[in-house]
Amino acid sequence: MNEAALRSLTPGVLAILVRRGADFAAAEDAVQEALLQAVRVWPACPSLSSRPGGGDPLRDAKGWLVTVAWHRFLDATRADTARRRREDLVDEEPAPGPVPAVDDTLQLYFLCAHPSLTPASAVALTLRAVGGLTTRQIAQAYLVPEATMAQRISRAKRTVSDVRFDRPGEVSTVLRVLYLVFNEGYSGDVDLAGEAIRLTRQLAAAIDHPEVAGLLALMLLHHARRAARTASDGSLVPLAEQDRRRWGTGAIAEGVEILQAALARDRLGEFQAQAAIAALHADAPTAEETDWVQIVEWYDELTRLTDSPVVRLNRAVAVGEAHGPRAGLAALAALDAASPSSGLRSSRGHPIPRHAAVAAYLHERDGDLATAARLYAEAAHQAPNLAERDHLTRQAARLNARRRR
C-alpha cells in the first residue's frame, strides 16, 4: 500500500479510537505510531496474521491499523496517571475482525477546524490528524522548525481534547481551513495544494453539500493552471500571458462538471461563485476571449454573499477589463470610499492584499505610466512572497524604462 493510500485511512482510524473513548490527543499519538509500524512491517511482510492484533493488512488495512493503534493507546494509558480507567478501557476492546461501517470522518474534520483553534493551528491539526502527515513534513511545508510545529500541534490537540465528538460542526469553518491549506501551494516534500484536494475529495465523499463540491471544483480549476503559472526561471506568469496549452484539461473538465452539479441545486455559496469565475477563465481559448461581463456578474453575486474588500478589489479588475480602465478605477475608488484608511485596509484593520498592484495595473491601462510605476514599486514592497515581489519590481522597472525613452 502506498503512502497516499495509507494516509487516507488515518481519519477513519482516529475517529474509531475517539468513539471508543480515547481522548483526542492520545488517540492521535497512537494512530501515528500505528502508521509508523505499518510503514516498517507491511512492505516486508504481506501477511501479518501471526502478529499480535494482526489480520492480513492487505485484506483489511483499516482494521489492522485500528487494532494496532488501540493497543498502543492502551499501552500508553497503562503508563499514565489514568490507571483507574484502564480496566474499563480494556473491557471495551472489541474482538478482532472487520471494523464497523460507521464512519466518523466528518466529525473529525469538524474537530480539527474547531472555532477555539487559531487558523494556523487548525491547518496543522487537519494535516496531521486528517491528512496523516508527519510533524516533520508539516514543518517543512510551512518552513518552520520541527519543534515549533510539534508545539503548535500539541497545543491544538490539548485544546480540542475535551470537545464532545458528537456535536455537529460548521461546514464553512472546515472549508476555510482546507482552502488555507490549498493556498499554501507547494513547499518542502509535500504538495499542500494536492493534499488539500485529496482531503476535500474525502470530505465530499462524507457529506453531500454544494459548498463542499464548490470548493473542490474551485481547487481543481485553479490547480489545472499550476504548470503555466511560472516560467522556467521561476518567475511568475500572469494569467493573461499563460500558455493555455499547459493547462490541465482533465482537471478543468472535472471541476466544471462538479460545479455544474452543485449550481443545479440552487444553494449558491461563495466557493461555488468563485469556482464559476475560475470556470469562465478556463473556458476562454485566449485571454482576449474571456467573458469579463459575466465574470463581473459573478463578482456581484460574490459581493452579496461575502461583502469582502478583497472580492470588491478583484471585481474592480473585472470591471476594468469588461468596461475599460476608467470604469475599473471608478470601482476601485468606490472601494476606497467604503473601506477604512482610503481602502488600504480591511474592516479588521489589515492591509487589503494587492490593492496597490490592482491600482497600478488599472492606471497603466489608462495610460498613466508614472502613477502606475510608483504603485507597482509600492506593491512590490508589500508583496507576500519573493516571486511576487520580483514580478512587481520588474513591472515598475519596465514602466520607468518606457517613460525615459
Secondary structure as the mmCIF struct_conf table of DSSP 4:
data_model
#
loop_
_struct_conf.conf_type_id
_struct_conf.id
_struct_conf.beg_label_comp_id
_struct_conf.beg_label_asym_id
_struct_conf.beg_label_seq_id
_struct_conf.end_label_comp_id
_struct_conf.end_label_asym_id
_struct_conf.end_label_seq_id
HELX_RH_AL_P HELX_RH_AL_P1 GLU A 3 SER A 8
TURN_TY1_P TURN_TY1_P1 LEU A 9 LEU A 9
HELX_RH_AL_P HELX_RH_AL_P2 THR A 10 ARG A 20
TURN_TY1_P TURN_TY1_P2 GLY A 21 GLY A 21
HELX_RH_AL_P HELX_RH_AL_P3 PHE A 24 VAL A 41
TURN_TY1_P TURN_TY1_P3 TRP A 42 ALA A 44
BEND BEND1 PRO A 46 PRO A 46
TURN_TY1_P TURN_TY1_P4 SER A 49 SER A 50
BEND BEND2 ARG A 51 ARG A 51
TURN_TY1_P TURN_TY1_P5 PRO A 52 GLY A 53
TURN_TY1_P TURN_TY1_P6 PRO A 57 ARG A 59
HELX_RH_AL_P HELX_RH_AL_P4 ALA A 61 ARG A 78
TURN_TY1_P TURN_TY1_P7 ALA A 79 ALA A 79
BEND BEND3 ASP A 80 THR A 81
HELX_RH_3T_P HELX_RH_3T_P1 ARG A 83 ARG A 85
HELX_RH_AL_P HELX_RH_AL_P5 ARG A 86 ASP A 91
TURN_TY1_P TURN_TY1_P8 GLU A 92 GLU A 92
HELX_LH_PP_P HELX_LH_PP_P1 GLU A 93 ALA A 95
BEND BEND4 PRO A 96 GLY A 97
HELX_LH_PP_P HELX_LH_PP_P2 PRO A 98 PRO A 100
BEND BEND5 ALA A 101 ALA A 101
HELX_RH_AL_P HELX_RH_AL_P6 THR A 105 CYS A 112
TURN_TY1_P TURN_TY1_P9 ALA A 113 ALA A 113
TURN_TY1_P TURN_TY1_P10 PRO A 115 SER A 116
BEND BEND6 LEU A 117 LEU A 117
HELX_RH_AL_P HELX_RH_AL_P7 PRO A 119 LEU A 125
HELX_RH_PI_P HELX_RH_PI_P1 THR A 126 VAL A 130
TURN_TY1_P TURN_TY1_P11 GLY A 131 GLY A 131
HELX_RH_AL_P HELX_RH_AL_P8 THR A 135 ALA A 141
TURN_TY1_P TURN_TY1_P12 TYR A 142 LEU A 143
BEND BEND7 VAL A 144 VAL A 144
HELX_RH_AL_P HELX_RH_AL_P9 GLU A 146 VAL A 160
TURN_TY1_P TURN_TY1_P13 SER A 161 ASP A 162
BEND BEND8 VAL A 163 VAL A 163
TURN_TY1_P TURN_TY1_P14 PHE A 165 ASP A 166
BEND BEND9 ARG A 167 ARG A 167
HELX_RH_AL_P HELX_RH_AL_P10 VAL A 171 ASN A 183
TURN_TY1_P TURN_TY1_P15 GLU A 184 GLU A 184
STRN STRN1 TYR A 186 SER A 187
TURN_TY1_P TURN_TY1_P16 GLY A 188 ASP A 189
STRN STRN2 VAL A 190 ASP A 191
HELX_RH_AL_P HELX_RH_AL_P11 LEU A 192 ALA A 206
HELX_RH_AL_P HELX_RH_AL_P12 PRO A 210 HIS A 223
TURN_TY1_P TURN_TY1_P17 ALA A 224 ARG A 225
HELX_RH_3T_P HELX_RH_3T_P2 ARG A 226 ALA A 228
BEND BEND10 ARG A 229 ARG A 229
STRN STRN3 THR A 230 THR A 230
TURN_TY1_P TURN_TY1_P18 SER A 232 ASP A 233
BEND BEND11 GLY A 234 GLY A 234
STRN STRN4 LEU A 236 LEU A 236
HELX_RH_3T_P HELX_RH_3T_P3 LEU A 239 GLU A 241
BEND BEND12 GLN A 242 GLN A 242
HELX_RH_3T_P HELX_RH_3T_P4 ARG A 244 ARG A 246
BEND BEND13 TRP A 247 TRP A 247
HELX_RH_AL_P HELX_RH_AL_P13 THR A 249 LEU A 263
TURN_TY1_P TURN_TY1_P19 ALA A 264 ASP A 266
HELX_RH_AL_P HELX_RH_AL_P14 GLU A 270 ASP A 283
BEND BEND14 PRO A 285 THR A 286
HELX_RH_3T_P HELX_RH_3T_P5 ALA A 287 GLU A 289
HELX_RH_AL_P HELX_RH_AL_P15 TRP A 292 THR A 306
HELX_RH_AL_P HELX_RH_AL_P16 PRO A 309 HIS A 323
HELX_RH_AL_P HELX_RH_AL_P17 PRO A 325 ALA A 338
BEND BEND15 SER A 339 SER A 339
TURN_TY1_P TURN_TY1_P20 PRO A 340 PRO A 340
HELX_RH_3T_P HELX_RH_3T_P6 SER A 341 GLY A 343
TURN_TY1_P TURN_TY1_P21 LEU A 344 LEU A 344
STRN STRN5 ARG A 345 ARG A 345
TURN_TY1_P TURN_TY1_P22 SER A 347 ARG A 348
BEND BEND16 GLY A 349 GLY A 349
HELX_LH_PP_P HELX_LH_PP_P3 HIS A 350 HIS A 350
STRN STRN6 PRO A 351 PRO A 351
HELX_LH_PP_P HELX_LH_PP_P4 ILE A 352 ILE A 352
TURN_TY1_P TURN_TY1_P23 PRO A 353 ARG A 354
HELX_RH_AL_P HELX_RH_AL_P18 HIS A 355 ARG A 365
TURN_TY1_P TURN_TY1_P24 ASP A 366 GLY A 367
HELX_RH_AL_P HELX_RH_AL_P19 LEU A 369 GLN A 382
BEND BEND17 PRO A 384 ASN A 385
HELX_RH_AL_P HELX_RH_AL_P20 LEU A 386 ARG A 404
#
